[in-house]
Structure formats: C-alpha cells, structure tokens
Amino acid sequence: MAQQVRNKQVILRDYVSGFPKESDMIIIDSTITLKLPESSNDVLLKNLYLACDPYMRNLMNKTQGIPNPLSYTPQSVT
C-alpha cells in the first residue's frame, strides 16, 4: 500500500565560512510516496530528530587544491 507523506529537507546553500547561520541554509518541502513490495518484511520508520556530528563541520569548508572525497556538494542531499 502506497502512502504519500510530507518531506522536509534542510540544505546548505553553499560552503560555510565560520559558524553556520540560518541564512546559510534553505528548507525544501516536498511530497514523497512510501511504498514497500507486498511480499516484503521491511519496516518504514519516521525520523523525528537528526543530529549533526561536529566532524561534519570540516566537510562544510571548501578545501583549496586538496581533494576531499568525503566533502559534499552545496545544494545537494548526497
């Protein structure tokens, strides 16, 4: 059985310099469809809170000339 639910994403606009501010982020609301195959034993869970580990702070910086394979791309969810 498919169910449509509201999805909210908080995404960084660009690389952050200094401490992140509210203006460095954008909020995107969308609707997604949750669906599991009939024969599946999987379970869908709702995430109520998400914590950002302090280690993630280093990934928000743009590194000059040093490739960082763990870095993220601004305005991306991956």
Secondary structure as the mmCIF struct_conf table of DSSP 4:
data_model
#
loop_
_struct_conf.conf_type_id
_struct_conf.id
_struct_conf.beg_label_comp_id
_struct_conf.beg_label_asym_id
_struct_conf.beg_label_seq_id
_struct_conf.end_label_comp_id
_struct_conf.end_label_asym_id
_struct_conf.end_label_seq_id
STRN STRN1 GLN A 3 LEU A 12
BEND BEND1 ARG A 13 ASP A 14
BEND BEND2 GLY A 18 PHE A 19
HELX_RH_3T_P HELX_RH_3T_P1 GLU A 22 ASP A 24
STRN STRN2 MET A 25 LEU A 34
TURN_TY1_P TURN_TY1_P1 GLU A 38 SER A 39
TURN_TY1_P TURN_TY1_P2 PRO A 54 TYR A 55
HELX_RH_AL_P HELX_RH_AL_P1 MET A 56 LEU A 59
TURN_TY1_P TURN_TY1_P3 MET A 60 MET A 60
BEND BEND3 ASN A 61 ASN A 61
HELX_LH_PP_P HELX_LH_PP_P1 LYS A 62 THR A 63
BEND BEND4 GLN A 64 GLY A 65
TURN_TY1_P TURN_TY1_P4 PRO A 69 LEU A 70
TURN_TY1_P TURN_TY1_P5 PRO A 74 GLN A 75
#
